[in-house]
Amino acid sequence: MKRIFLFLLVLLLFAIFVTVPKASAQEVDYVADAIKALKTSNVYVSPGIPGTDYNTESELKKFLTDVDRMVLIMLPADTLTGTDMYSIAQKISAGLENQKTIGLAIGDDVIGYSPILPSGIASDKMSRAKSVSNDPITALITFTQNIHSWQSKYPQPMPTATPQPTPTPRPTMQPISLPKINDIP
């Protein structure tokens, strides 16, 4: 009887102290979810971020137009587990074929990244936005306004599709007649 009681006690203690592990940032791929959503939208707000609600995404969309080559992204703080913001921005950019300017908020941190603008412009505009904002949402909105202001002063060419070459017809080969053995003296 003592052994059964001891076994049950150990089993109970084991159940209390051993918890089911939560999904790590690597198991929940926030970056892949963002890239997938940004294929059809220019704003992505990961669900459950503190300070956001159901309306945050639509509020951010108000500051972008359909022709903007810009995306705004909000991800939870645990996205940074084992990596840094710059690497995440590069991954998102690569997933979007390096054709967008990115305003990225992870937790309370923000970063601007753009392979289509001159080097440092997006980072500078986000740095300025962060300095006058008290939360990531306001920083993203200000970043959008800063980029629009910069683009009005320095318009960038829109990407054009690479033209497909038109095949050039080749002349039709005409058969030639070779001399025959009887024709040679």
C-alpha positions in Angstrom: 0.0 0.0 0.0 2.9 2.4 0.8 4.4 1.8 -2.6 1.2 2.6 -4.4 0.8 5.8 -2.3 4.5 6.7 -3.0 4.0 6.0 -6.7 0.9 8.2 -6.8 2.7 11.0 -4.9 5.7 11.0 -7.3 3.3 10.9 -10.3 1.4 13.9 -8.8 4.6 15.9 -8.2 5.8 15.1 -11.7 2.5 16.3 -13.2 2.8 19.5 -11.2 6.4 20.4 -12.0 6.6 19.3 -15.6 4.6 21.7 -17.7 3.7 21.3 -21.3 6.2 23.4 -23.3 4.8 26.4 -25.1 5.4 26.9 -28.8 8.7 28.7 -29.3 9.2 31.6 -31.8 10.8 29.1 -34.1 7.7 26.9 -34.1 5.4 29.8 -34.7 6.8 31.4 -37.9 5.7 35.0 -37.6 7.8 36.0 -40.6 6.3 33.4 -42.9 2.8 34.4 -41.8 3.6 38.1 -42.5 5.0 37.4 -45.9 2.0 35.3 -46.8 -0.4 38.0 -45.7 1.6 40.8 -47.5 1.1 39.1 -50.8 -2.4 40.4 -50.8 -2.3 43.4 -48.5 0.1 46.2 -47.6 -0.4 46.0 -43.8 0.0 43.0 -41.4 -0.7 43.1 -37.7 0.0 39.8 -35.9 -2.9 38.9 -33.7 -2.7 39.5 -29.9 0.0 42.2 -29.9 -0.4 44.4 -26.8 -1.7 47.9 -27.7 -3.5 46.7 -30.8 -7.1 45.7 -31.5 -9.2 44.6 -34.4 -9.1 48.1 -35.9 -5.3 48.6 -35.9 -4.7 47.2 -39.3 -7.4 49.3 -41.0 -6.1 52.4 -39.2 -2.6 51.8 -40.6 -4.0 51.1 -44.1 -5.5 54.6 -44.2 -2.0 56.1 -44.5 -1.1 53.9 -47.6 -2.3 54.0 -51.1 -2.6 51.1 -53.6 0.3 52.4 -55.6 2.6 52.7 -52.5 5.5 50.3 -52.7 5.5 50.2 -48.9 4.3 47.7 -46.3 3.7 48.1 -42.5 4.2 45.1 -40.2 3.6 44.6 -36.5 4.9 41.4 -34.9 5.1 40.2 -31.3 8.3 40.7 -29.2 9.1 37.0 -29.1 9.8 37.1 -32.9 13.2 38.4 -31.9 14.1 35.1 -30.1 17.5 34.1 -31.6 17.7 36.8 -34.3 17.6 40.6 -34.7 15.3 43.1 -36.4 17.5 43.8 -39.4 17.6 40.1 -40.3 13.8 39.8 -40.0 13.4 42.9 -42.2 15.7 41.3 -44.8 13.8 38.0 -44.7 10.5 39.8 -45.2 11.9 41.9 -48.0 13.3 38.8 -49.7 9.9 37.2 -49.4 8.4 40.2 -51.1 11.0 40.0 -53.9 12.9 43.1 -52.6 10.2 45.3 -54.1 8.9 47.1 -51.0 9.9 49.6 -48.4 9.3 48.0 -45.0 8.1 49.6 -41.8 8.5 46.9 -39.1 7.5 47.0 -35.5 8.4 44.1 -33.2 7.2 44.7 -29.7 8.2 48.3 -28.9 11.1 48.4 -31.3 10.8 49.7 -34.9 13.0 49.6 -38.0 12.8 51.0 -41.5 14.3 48.9 -44.4 14.2 49.4 -48.1 16.1 47.8 -51.0 14.3 50.2 -53.4 15.3 53.5 -51.8 18.9 54.9 -51.6 20.9 53.4 -48.7 19.9 54.6 -45.2 16.8 56.6 -46.2 14.3 54.2 -44.7 16.3 53.7 -41.6 16.7 57.5 -41.1 13.0 58.1 -41.7 12.1 55.5 -39.1 14.6 56.8 -36.6 13.0 60.3 -37.0 9.5 58.8 -36.6 10.5 56.9 -33.5 12.0 60.0 -31.9 8.6 61.8 -32.1 6.3 58.8 -31.3 5.4 57.2 -28.1 4.2 53.9 -29.4 4.9 51.6 -32.4 1.6 52.4 -34.2 2.3 56.1 -34.2 5.9 55.4 -35.3 4.7 53.4 -38.3 2.2 56.1 -39.2 4.9 58.8 -38.9 7.3 56.7 -40.9 4.8 56.4 -43.7 4.3 60.2 -43.8 8.1 60.7 -43.7 8.6 58.3 -46.7 5.8 60.0 -48.6 7.3 63.4 -47.9 10.8 62.2 -49.1 9.3 60.6 -52.2 7.5 63.8 -53.2 10.9 65.6 -53.1 12.8 62.7 -54.8 10.4 60.7 -57.0 11.6 57.2 -57.7 10.9 55.5 -61.0 8.3 52.8 -60.9 9.5 49.4 -61.8 8.7 48.2 -65.3 8.5 44.7 -66.5 11.4 43.5 -68.4 10.3 43.4 -72.1 10.4 40.0 -73.7 12.5 39.9 -76.8 10.6 39.4 -80.1 12.0 36.5 -82.1 13.7 37.5 -85.3 12.8 35.2 -88.2 15.7 33.6 -89.9 15.9 33.2 -93.7 14.9 29.9 -95.0 17.8 27.8 -96.2 17.8 27.0 -99.9 19.3 23.7 -100.9 22.5 23.9 -103.0 23.5 21.4 -105.6 26.9 19.9 -105.2 28.9 18.9 -108.3 28.6 15.3 -109.3 31.4 13.0 -110.2 30.7 13.2 -113.9 30.9 17.0 -113.8 34.6 16.9 -112.6 37.1 16.5 -115.5 
